[in-house]
Amino acid sequence: MTDRYCVLGNPVAHSRSPAIHARFAAQCGQDITYEAMLAPLDGFAETVRRFIAGGGKGANVTVPFKEEAFRLCTRRSTCAERAGAVNTLAFVGDEIFGDNTDGAGLVRDIEINLGLALPGKRILLLGAGGAARGVIAPLLVGRPAGLFIANRSADKAEALARQFADNGTVDAGNFAKIAGLQFDIVINATSASLAGDSLPLPDGIFAPGSLAYDMMYGKGETPFLARARAQGAGRLADGLGMLVEQAAEAFLVWRGMRPETTPVLAELRLQLA
């Protein structure tokens, strides 16, 4: 019988995950279906339970449900526990297993696909929600010179910095606090680009040759990347590579094999051109 998987989010119609996993399944010879499923903002848990009852084997979770997915799990990976957020669910019997593959996907995209090593880099992470929390520990494993978490609410960013202080050098504050600082890698982990909004970033934060990385993706530049280009960022990257890489990690969780990502990413990139 064909195994069912899905991506749960709100909104979710824009998701490329069904196309990605269809290509992974064909590449690996796996008999699965994968669909995009809109979950009501007040009905995520019920949507998951209905999907399980209908034979669902696993799900990806996107905004704004990653922290709620964490609470729903009966067992979690170390990565998920550290992040406090889940983007991958696997359903085995009565168990709901949660993992977080976002950080692994992001780091692999930056270091392998973009060819930028993390050691010694000054990293700025914008946002303090589930998307940000999922990537902090993997970024710090890369031994950067330091990681600054900036958020509209300084309290939330500072709480994250304290939580991960044992992993490396972490600082935090609101957007005003980064004025006068420069960074080699600036990562947008907020949902501002999804809403078409820009962030109040001070001028001068992009060091020469710096990478501006938006976890969101789409046709053309996101508002964050357009602002980064105007402020002198050396390189621009959207989150399509991260999406493909984290999806490959999720596929490994579900099917026990990691697909080859390079051809899938190249095909999707052509479609967005």
Residue pairs with C-beta under 8 A, 6 or more apart in sequence:
1 55
2 31
2 32
2 33
3 30
3 31
3 32
3 33
3 55
3 57
4 32
4 33
4 34
4 35
4 51
4 54
4 55
4 56
4 57
5 21
5 32
5 33
5 34
5 35
5 56
5 57
5 58
5 59
5 60
5 254
6 34
6 35
6 36
6 37
6 51
6 56
6 59
6 60
7 15
7 17
7 18
7 34
7 35
7 36
7 37
7 59
7 60
7 61
7 62
8 37
8 39
8 44
8 47
8 48
8 51
8 59
8 60
8 61
8 62
8 65
8 69
9 15
9 36
9 38
9 39
9 61
9 62
9 63
9 64
9 65
10 38
10 39
10 40
10 41
10 63
10 64
10 65
11 38
11 194
12 36
12 37
12 38
12 39
12 62
13 36
13 38
14 218
15 36
15 62
16 217
16 240
16 243
16 268
17 34
17 36
17 60
17 62
17 243
17 247
18 34
18 35
18 36
19 268
20 243
20 244
20 247
20 264
20 268
21 32
21 34
21 247
21 251
22 34
23 259
23 263
23 264
23 267
24 30
24 247
24 248
24 251
24 259
24 264
25 31
25 32
25 34
27 259
27 260
27 263
27 264
28 251
28 255
28 257
28 259
30 255
30 257
32 57
32 255
37 47
37 51
37 59
39 47
39 48
39 65
40 47
41 64
44 65
44 68
44 69
44 72
45 68
45 72
48 59
48 69
48 72
48 89
48 96
51 59
52 91
52 96
56 91
57 90
57 91
57 254
58 88
58 89
58 90
58 91
58 250
58 253
58 254
59 88
59 89
59 91
60 87
60 88
60 89
60 247
60 250
61 69
61 86
61 87
61 88
61 89
62 87
63 130
63 131
63 191
63 194
64 129
64 130
64 191
66 85
66 86
66 87
66 100
66 129
66 130
66 131
66 134
67 84
67 85
67 129
67 130
69 85
69 86
69 87
69 89
69 98
70 76
70 80
70 83
70 84
70 85
70 86
70 98
70 130
72 86
72 89
72 96
72 98
73 80
73 86
73 89
73 96
73 97
73 98
74 94
74 95
74 96
74 97
75 95
75 96
75 97
75 98
76 86
76 97
76 98
76 99
77 97
77 98
77 99
77 100
79 99
79 100
79 101
79 103
79 104
79 134
79 137
79 138
80 86
80 98
80 99
80 100
82 137
83 100
83 102
83 103
83 130
83 133
83 134
83 135
83 136
83 137
84 130
84 133
85 100
85 102
85 130
85 131
85 133
85 134
86 98
86 99
86 100
87 99
87 100
87 101
87 102
87 134
87 246
87 250
88 98
88 99
88 100
88 101
88 249
88 250
88 253
89 96
89 97
89 98
89 99
90 96
90 97
90 99
90 253
90 254
91 97
99 249
99 250
99 253
100 134
101 246
101 247
101 249
101 250
101 253
102 131
102 134
102 135
102 242
102 246
103 134
103 135
103 136
103 137
103 138
103 139
104 138
104 245
104 246
104 249
105 242
105 243
105 244
105 245
105 246
105 247
105 248
105 249
106 135
106 138
106 139
106 187
106 213
106 215
106 242
106 245
106 246
107 118
107 135
107 138
107 139
107 141
107 142
108 245
109 237
109 241
109 242
109 244
109 245
110 116
110 118
110 185
110 211
110 213
110 237
111 117
111 118
111 142
113 241
113 245
113 265
114 211
114 235
114 237
114 241
116 185
116 211
116 235
117 142
118 139
118 142
118 143
118 144
118 185
119 142
119 143
119 144
120 143
120 144
120 145
121 142
121 144
121 145
121 184
121 185
122 144
122 145
122 146
122 148
122 181
122 182
122 183
122 184
122 185
122 207
123 139
123 144
123 146
123 147
123 148
123 183
123 184
123 185
123 186
123 187
124 147
124 148
124 150
124 178
124 181
124 183
124 185
124 186
124 187
124 205
125 132
125 135
125 136
125 139
125 147
125 148
125 149
125 150
125 187
125 189
126 132
126 150
126 151
126 186
126 187
126 188
126 189
126 190
126 199
126 201
126 224
127 150
127 151
127 188
127 189
127 190
127 191
128 149
128 151
128 153
128 156
128 157
128 159
128 160
128 172
129 189
129 190
129 191
131 189
131 190
131 191
131 215
132 149
132 151
132 160
132 189
132 190
133 160
135 187
135 189
136 147
136 149
136 160
136 164
136 167
136 170
137 164
137 167
139 147
140 147
140 164
140 167
140 168
140 170
141 167
143 168
144 168
144 169
144 185
145 169
146 168
146 169
146 170
146 171
147 168
147 169
147 170
147 171
148 170
148 171
148 172
148 173
148 178
148 181
148 183
149 157
149 160
149 161
149 170
149 171
149 172
150 157
150 172
150 173
150 174
150 175
150 177
150 178
151 157
151 172
151 174
151 175
152 174
152 175
153 174
154 172
154 173
154 174
154 177
157 172
157 173
157 174
158 172
158 173
160 170
160 172
161 170
161 171
161 172
164 170
175 199
175 200
175 201
175 202
176 202
178 201
178 202
178 205
179 202
179 204
179 205
180 202
180 204
181 205
182 204
182 205
182 206
182 207
182 210
183 205
183 206
183 207
183 210
184 207
184 209
184 210
184 211
185 210
185 211
185 213
186 205
186 206
186 210
186 211
186 212
186 213
186 228
186 233
187 213
187 214
187 215
188 199
188 212
188 213
188 214
188 215
188 216
188 222
188 224
189 215
190 199
191 216
192 198
192 199
192 223
192 224
193 214
193 216
193 218
193 222
193 223
193 224
193 225
194 216
196 223
197 223
198 223
198 224
198 226
198 227
199 224
199 227
201 227
201 231
203 231
204 231
205 231
206 212
206 228
206 231
206 232
206 233
206 234
208 232
208 234
209 234
209 235
210 233
210 234
210 235
211 233
211 234
211 235
211 236
211 237
212 224
212 225
212 228
212 229
212 233
212 235
212 236
212 237
213 237
213 238
213 239
214 222
214 224
214 225
214 237
214 238
214 239
215 239
215 242
216 222
216 224
216 238
216 239
217 238
217 239
217 240
217 243
217 272
218 238
218 272
219 272
221 229
221 236
221 238
222 238
225 236
225 238
228 236
229 236
240 265
240 268
240 269
240 272
241 265
244 261
244 264
244 265
244 268
245 261
248 258
248 259
248 261
249 258
251 257
251 258
251 259
252 258
